[in-house]
C-alpha cells in the first residue's frame, strides 16, 4: 500500500484564524510588489509561487500557459511551479502537461471556457470526471483552486494552488489573494512585452554589468542606486547604503565641511561637479582615500531631480603611469650614464697621456737627481700625478660597471682610495673625516674598482646629508674584522639620518630624496648589487642621537688564496734587450723609452702601425712590443690581432698600453686566456714597467 499523505512541520497551519488571513493578505501584497519591481518576472516567479502556496496552506502552486495550437485546439503547458517535497508521496509537477484537445475532454473545455470568461475553477478531485480527474489523482491532488491570468485583454493562462492532504473549501480570503496575485502576474507579463520594459531591462543590465561604479542619488543626497562595481570599489553592500546620504558615506571627511547633503556637495560652491568629467578623490568603507574619475549627470524624472554618477578607480592607471615614468626616467639615466661613460673614457685617455709623461719624467728625475732635496721634490710630483691617475680611473670605473675582475685585494687600500677620491668635496665643505684602519691587511676576493665605488658612494651620500647641517660636521670611516673573521668597513655621519618611512626603499634603483639634478638614485642600488655579487652583506643602521651608518662585510680569504694581477711585481726581467714602442703621443713614447733605457733595454719608437711586415721590415725582431690602445687608424687591439695571425711568438710578448683600462677590459676579456695581451695602465711608474717586463719574461719561460 502507498503511504498516506500527511502534513509536515514545514506546512502552514490549517486553522482559519484571523492572523492567518492577515498574513495571507500581506503575502499577496508582497508578491504583487516584487512582481511590479522585478526586471524579469520569470526570475522571481519560482520563489513567489512558494510564498503563495505556503500562505494558502497548499502543497503545489503552478502557473499554466494556455495556447491555441493550430489544428490541435487548446493546449496547456507549465510556465512555472513549486512543490512541497517534504510531504511523502508528492511527486514533482511535470514540466509539460500532456497536450489535450478541447473536444476530447468536456471538463477541460469547460475550464478553458470559464477561464476565458474570467471565472475561477475550484473543487474536489472526487467531484470531477475524465482526463483531469485521472491526472489529479496521479498527482495526489485532493482539493484545487485555479484563477485565470489575463494579459493585454486576453486570457493568458491560469494560476493554480493544490492541497494534497485535505478536501477543503477555499475561503474568500484565499480566493482574493489568488486574484491579487493573478492580476500582478498579468501586469508583469504585459510589462515584459512592452518596449519600455525592454529598455528598462537593458538599462538595469547595463548598470549591473558596468565595470565602473554607478551611483544615483536624489535631491536630498540619498543613494537610490548602487551597482556591483560600486560595492566592490567602496566596500559597502547595496542593501546597507541605499537610502543613506552620499555625503557621509563616500565623501572624504575633510571635504564635508559646509555641506548639508550629498546633493549640495555635488552641486558645489563655485565649482559644481554636475555636468563635468573630472578627477577627484573619494573614500571607501575602510576610510581609505583614493583617486577617481567622476562623470556626474543630472536627470529629471516626474518633477524629481536625480544625479547619476559614473566613477572610475584611478589607482591602477596612476600606478601604471608612475611605472611608465619610472622606466622612462631609468632609460634616460642609462642613456646619460652611457654618454658620460663615453665622455669620461675620452677624457681619461687625454688626461692619462700627459700624466704618464709627468709620472715617467718625475721618476727619471728622481733617479738622476744630484741631491736629496731634488729627489724629494721629484717624488712629490710623481706621487701627485699618480694620485690624479687613480682619481680618473675611479671616476671611469663608477660610470662603467665593467664585469668584475676579482683578485686578492686589501680592503684597507680600497677604502683609502675612496677617501682620496672624495677628499676634495669634504675639505671644501668643512667636513671632518675621522678614519681608522684595521692593523694589517684585510684580504678579500673582489674587484678593487667596484669596492672603491661602494665606499665612495657612501662618502658622497654622507657629504650630501651634511650639506645643510650646522655645527661640527663629521664623517667617520672604519675598517675592521667582524667577530666571524670577515673584513668589513662602515661610513657614518652625524647628519639628519634617514626617515623610517623610506628606509625600506633606500636600496631601490632610482629612488632618491635629493632634489632634481642632485642625484640619480642609483648609487646605493649599484652598491647593493656589487656587494651581493661578492656574497657579502650591506645594510643601514641608525646613529643615536642622529645620523646614518652604512656597513659592508665581505667573505674573508686566506693570504695568497686570490688571483694576483697579471702585470705587477718586482721580478727582475731577463733576456729582454730590444723593445718596439708604437704610440702616436711622442712624449708618452719618449718617457716609456727613457724608463726602459734605465733597465738596459733599447727602444725603437714608431708613431703608427701599418702591418707586421712593413713596420718590422729592416729591423731585428723586438723582444717586447709596447703598443698604445687608442691611436688614429689602427688600434692597439688590431695590432695584436695581426701579430696573433702572422707573428704568434711576438704576440705573446705584446703589452697593451692604455689610459682607459675599463673600456679596454671588455675587448681583452673577449679573447681566450692564452691569447690575451698583457696590459700596462697609464700613468705608469718605473715599478709598473718593471712588472710588465717581468710578466713577459715569465710567460716566455713557461713556454720554454
Buried (B, 14 or more C-beta within 10 A) or exposed (E): EEEEBEBEEEBBEEEEEEEBBEBBBEBBBBBBEBBEEBBEBEEBBEEBBBBBBBBBBBBBBBBBBBEEEEEEBBBBBBBBBBBBEEBEEBEEBEEEBEEBBBEEBEBBBBBBEBBBEEBBBBBBBEEBEEBBBEBBEEBBBBBBBBBBBBBEEEBBBBBBBBBBBBEBEBBEBBBBBBBBBBBBBBBBBBBBEEEEBEEBBEEBEEBEEBEBBBBBBBEBBBBBBBBBBBBEBBBBEEEEBEEBBBBEBBBBEEBBEEBEBBBBBBBEEEEEBBEBEEEBBBBBBEEEEBBBBBBBBEEEEEEEBBBBBBBBBBEEEEEEEEEEEBEEEBEEBEEEBEEBBEEBBBBBBBBBBBBBBBBBBBBBBBEEBEEEEEBEBBBEBBEBBBBBBBBBBBBBBBBBBBEBBBBBBBBBBBBBBBBBBBBEEBEEEEBEBEEEBBEEBBBBBBBBBBBBBBBBBBBBBBBBBBEEBEEEBBBBBBBBBEEEEBBBBBBBBBBEBBEEEEEEEBBBBBBBBEEEEEBBBBBBBBBBBBBEEBEBBBEBEEBEEEBBBBBBBBBBBEEEEBEEBBBBBEEEBEEBEBBBBBBBBEBBBBBBBBBBEBBEBEBBBBEEBEEBEEBBEEEEEBBBBBBBBBBEEBBBBEBBBBBBEEBEEBBBBBBBBBBBBBBBBEBBEEBEEEBBBBBBBBBBBBEBBBBBBBBBBBBBEEEE
